[in-house]
Amino acid sequence: MSYLKKTFAISIIALAISGCTQEKQEAYPVSEQVPTEEQAKMAYALGASVGTFVGGNLDEQDKMDFVLDRQLVIAGFVDSLKDTSKLSDEETEELLMAMQKQYTELKTSKLGAASQAEGDAYREENAAKDGVQVTESGLQYEVLTAGEGGAKPTAEDVVEVHYEGTLIDGSVFDSSVERGKPAVFPLNRVIAGWTEGVQLMSVGDKYRFVIPPELAYGDREVGNGAIPPKSTLVFEVELLDIKEKPEQPAADVEVEGEGEANQG
């Protein structure tokens, strides 16, 4: 059984429990009293935990206008317990995969449209502020603190930075400052807005970048929803250092024919 199918099976347990009074399934009664024995409490706790999980997921689906008939969900669960499912395992697997795909596409479309519109308005307002520069790609930046005019990195360099990343509403999704430890990484291994923006900086500078979605994560949802699709991102970045590139080891290969060429 796939992970998706297992997750779905777990998800509908609480629905079965909550709906059995309406379906009058005597084999699956709903307790009207608080359990007192330890094993009974364990069983109830399991159901309560699953119920919280299911409720949250179904509520999120409802927000995206992806609504499932909950009575049919209950029926499918009970039928499967009785080994009388109306669908084969193959059909169930295909339908669950199709359901996940449809929901993901719908969620991406709805959240992405909202993020795009809000981000466009934010960048338009930000671009009009004093001190904000806009590059040809659409990256916006302003100098918060100017250093002493040190070296500038190239895309191939490894840089050491302190940074904080937020959405346009100020929600922090990542921060080396909060962790208390600078980040070190190759500049060509990050989002395009970072690769372009940090190359504008000298060691000691601190910049504020406003990065459009096409230079960030695009249509992807990142960090379990912390960054919605098509989000405009805001970063404050301080360039602390440019690290020395590691030396490439010399090739340990003999050149064939060298001895013959030297003969005669």
C-alpha positions in Angstrom: 0.0 0.0 0.0 1.4 3.4 -1.0 2.1 6.3 1.4 -0.8 8.2 -0.2 -3.2 5.4 0.3 -2.1 4.8 3.9 -2.5 8.5 4.6 -6.0 8.5 3.1 -7.0 5.4 5.0 -5.9 6.9 8.3 -7.6 10.2 7.4 -11.1 8.7 7.1 -11.1 6.8 10.4 -12.4 9.8 12.2 -15.0 10.4 9.6 -16.2 6.8 10.0 -16.4 7.3 13.8 -18.3 10.6 13.6 -20.7 9.5 10.9 -21.7 6.1 12.3 -24.5 7.5 14.3 -26.1 8.8 11.1 -25.4 5.6 9.2 -26.6 3.5 12.2 -23.8 1.0 11.8 -24.1 -1.1 15.0 -20.7 -2.6 14.5 -19.0 0.8 14.9 -20.8 2.5 17.8 -20.0 6.0 19.0 -19.4 6.1 22.8 -21.5 8.7 24.6 -19.4 8.5 27.8 -15.9 9.3 28.6 -13.8 6.1 28.7 -12.3 5.2 32.1 -10.1 2.1 31.5 -6.6 2.7 30.1 -7.0 0.7 26.9 -10.3 2.3 26.2 -8.7 5.7 26.7 -5.9 4.7 24.3 -8.5 3.8 21.7 -10.4 7.0 22.2 -7.1 9.0 22.1 -6.2 7.4 18.8 -9.5 8.4 17.3 -9.3 11.9 18.7 -5.8 12.4 17.2 -6.9 11.1 13.8 -10.0 13.3 14.0 -8.0 16.4 14.6 -5.7 15.5 11.6 -8.7 14.7 9.3 -10.6 17.8 10.3 -7.7 20.1 9.6 -7.1 18.5 6.2 -10.7 18.5 5.1 -11.1 22.1 6.2 -8.1 23.1 4.1 -9.5 21.3 1.1 -12.8 23.1 1.6 -11.1 26.4 1.6 -9.8 25.6 -1.9 -13.3 24.6 -3.0 -12.2 21.0 -3.3 -15.1 19.4 -1.4 -15.6 15.7 -0.9 -18.9 14.0 0.0 -18.1 13.0 3.5 -20.8 10.4 3.7 -19.2 8.7 0.7 -15.8 8.9 2.4 -17.4 7.1 5.4 -19.1 4.5 3.2 -15.8 3.7 1.5 -14.0 3.3 4.8 -16.7 1.0 6.3 -17.0 -1.1 3.1 -13.3 -1.6 3.1 -13.3 -2.8 6.8 -16.0 -5.3 5.8 -14.0 -6.3 2.7 -16.9 -5.2 0.4 -15.2 -2.2 -1.3 -16.8 -1.3 -4.6 -13.4 -0.4 -6.0 -10.4 -2.5 -6.8 -7.0 -1.7 -5.2 -5.8 -0.5 -8.6 -8.8 1.8 -9.1 -8.5 3.2 -5.5 -4.8 3.9 -6.1 -5.5 5.7 -9.4 -8.3 7.7 -8.0 -6.3 8.8 -4.9 -3.4 9.9 -7.1 -5.8 11.8 -9.4 -7.4 13.4 -6.3 -4.1 14.6 -5.0 -3.1 15.9 -8.4 -6.3 17.9 -8.8 -6.2 19.3 -5.3 -2.5 20.3 -5.6 -3.2 22.1 -9.0 -6.2 23.9 -7.6 -4.4 25.0 -4.5 -1.4 26.2 -6.5 -3.6 28.1 -8.9 -5.7 29.8 -6.1 -2.8 30.6 -3.8 -0.5 31.5 -6.7 -3.0 34.0 -8.2 -3.4 35.8 -4.8 0.4 35.8 -4.1 1.1 37.1 -7.6 -1.4 40.0 -7.4 -0.2 41.0 -3.9 3.4 40.7 -4.9 3.0 42.8 -8.0 1.4 45.6 -6.0 4.1 45.4 -3.4 6.9 45.6 -5.9 5.3 48.5 -7.7 5.0 50.5 -4.5 8.5 49.5 -3.3 10.2 50.5 -6.6 9.0 54.1 -6.2 10.7 54.5 -2.8 13.9 56.6 -2.5 17.1 54.6 -2.7 15.5 51.5 -4.4 17.2 50.3 -7.5 15.6 47.9 -10.0 17.7 45.7 -12.3 16.8 44.6 -15.8 15.6 41.2 -14.4 13.2 42.9 -12.0 15.3 42.4 -8.9 14.9 45.4 -6.5 17.6 46.3 -4.0 18.6 49.1 -1.6 21.7 49.7 0.4 21.0 49.5 4.1 24.7 49.7 5.2 27.7 50.5 3.0 30.9 48.7 3.9 34.4 50.0 3.1 34.3 49.0 -0.6 35.8 45.5 -0.3 35.8 42.7 -2.8 32.7 41.7 -4.7 31.9 38.0 -5.2 31.3 36.3 -8.5 28.7 33.6 -9.1 31.3 30.9 -8.7 32.4 32.2 -5.3 31.5 30.7 -1.9 30.1 33.5 0.4 29.5 33.9 4.1 26.3 35.9 4.9 23.9 36.8 7.6 20.3 37.1 6.3 16.7 37.2 7.1 13.9 36.2 4.7 10.3 37.3 4.9 7.1 37.4 2.9 5.8 40.8 2.0 3.6 40.7 5.1 6.7 40.5 7.3 6.3 36.8 8.2 9.8 35.4 8.7 10.4 32.0 6.9 14.2 31.8 7.4 16.8 33.6 9.3 20.5 33.0 10.0 20.3 35.9 12.4 17.8 34.0 14.6 19.9 30.9 14.5 22.9 32.9 15.5 25.1 31.4 12.8 26.1 32.8 9.4 25.4 30.8 6.3 28.1 29.7 3.9 27.3 28.5 0.4 28.3 28.7 -3.3 26.5 31.7 -4.8 25.5 29.7 -7.9 23.6 27.2 -5.8 20.8 29.4 -4.6 17.8 31.2 -6.1 18.5 33.5 -9.1 17.6 36.6 -7.1 20.3 35.8 -4.6 22.9 34.9 -7.2 22.3 38.2 -9.0 21.9 40.4 -5.9 24.8 39.3 -3.8 27.2 39.9 -6.7 26.3 43.6 -6.4 27.6 43.7 -2.9 31.0 44.3 -1.4 32.2 42.6 1.8 30.7 44.6 4.7 27.6 45.7 2.8 24.1 45.1 4.0 21.4 45.2 1.3 17.6 44.7 1.2 16.4 42.7 -1.7 12.8 42.4 -3.0 12.8 39.3 -5.3 10.0 38.6 -7.8 8.7 35.0 -8.0 10.4 34.3 -11.3 13.8 34.9 -9.6 12.7 33.0 -6.4 10.6 29.8 -6.3 8.1 30.5 -9.1 5.1 28.3 -9.0 6.4 26.0 -6.2 5.1 26.0 -2.7 8.1 25.8 -0.4 8.6 24.9 3.3 5.3 23.1 3.8 3.4 26.2 2.8 5.6 28.7 4.5 6.3 30.2 1.1 3.1 30.1 -1.1 3.4 29.7 -4.9 4.4 32.8 -6.9 5.5 34.6 -3.7 7.5 37.8 -3.8 10.3 37.4 -1.2 12.1 40.1 0.9 15.7 39.5 2.2 18.0 41.5 4.3 21.5 40.3 3.5 24.9 41.2 5.1 27.9 40.0 3.1 30.5 38.9 5.7 33.2 37.3 3.7 34.2 35.7 0.4 35.7 32.3 1.1 38.8 31.0 -0.7 37.9 28.5 -3.4 39.2 25.0 -2.6 42.1 24.0 -4.7 41.4 21.5 -7.4 43.6 18.4 -7.0 46.1 17.9 -9.8 45.2 15.1 -12.3 47.2 12.0 -11.6 47.2 10.7 -15.1 50.2 9.7 -17.3 50.3 11.0 -20.8 50.4 8.0 -23.1 53.2 7.9 -25.7 55.4 10.5 -23.9 58.3 8.1 -23.6 58.1 7.1 -27.3 58.0 10.7 -28.3 61.2 11.4 -26.5 63.0 8.5 -28.1 65.3 8.8 -31.1 
